[in-house]
């Protein structure tokens, strides 16, 4: 039986992205001049969920990230690039 691949690099990469998402989302929301409530009204993701994401308490799925990204007037690829930046 083949050995399982060493996925430490992939795990570390995912952790870095997860750690950066809350701050980046908040920065984008504030740059658009949106409160959490206004972003909720614009994209349909609840204010409570936005608060939990920005607080690092929740890891959003793509179904949540996509409308949030649209709400802050970015494309998913742009958000991805921002999450890769240090």
N, C-alpha and C positions, 0 to 999 in steps of 0.2 A: 504494500500500500504506500503511495507517495506521501511524503511529509507535507503537512499544511504549510502554505506560504507564510513567510514572515510579513505580517501586516502592521508592524509597529509604525512604519512611516505613514501609512494611510490613516491609522488611528490618530497619530500626532497631528497630521494635517487637518483632520476633521475637528479635533479639539481646538486648534488655533482658529478655524473658521467659526466654530460655535462660540468661542470666547469673544470674537470681534463683532459678531452680529448685533448684540444689544446696543453697543455704543454707536455703530454705524447707522443703525435704523434711527436712533434718537437724533443723531446729527443731521440726517437727511430730512427727517420730519421737521426739525427746528429750522433748517435752511429754507424749507418751503413755507415757514411761518404758520405751521399747523399745530394745534393742540392735539392731544390724543383723541379728544372728542371729535374734532374736525376731521382727523384722519379716518376715524370710524365712519363718520357720515360720508366721506369721500370713497372709501374702499369696501366698507361692509364688514371689516374685521373689528370685533368689539373692542371698546376702550379697555376693558379688563384684560383681554388677550394681549393688546398692544403693551399695556403696563407690565404684564408678566414677561413678555419677550424682552422689552427694554431693561427690565430688572434682572434679567438672566435667569428667571425662574421657569421659563418654558422654552423648549426648542421647537420652533414652528416647522410644519410640513411645507412642502412646495405649494400646496393648495392655500396656505395662509401667506407664504412669502410672496407669491405672485401678485395678489391684489394689493398687498402692502407696498410692493415695489412700484406698481402702477400708481398708487395713491401719492407716492413721493416723486412721481414723474421721472422714474428711471426704468430702464429695461433690466431684466434679470441678469443679462451679461454684464451690465454696468455695475450692478450690486456685487456680482461675483468678483469682478476685478477689484472693487473697493475692499472686499473682504480679504483678498490676497495681499493687499498692501499692508505694510507694517504701520 
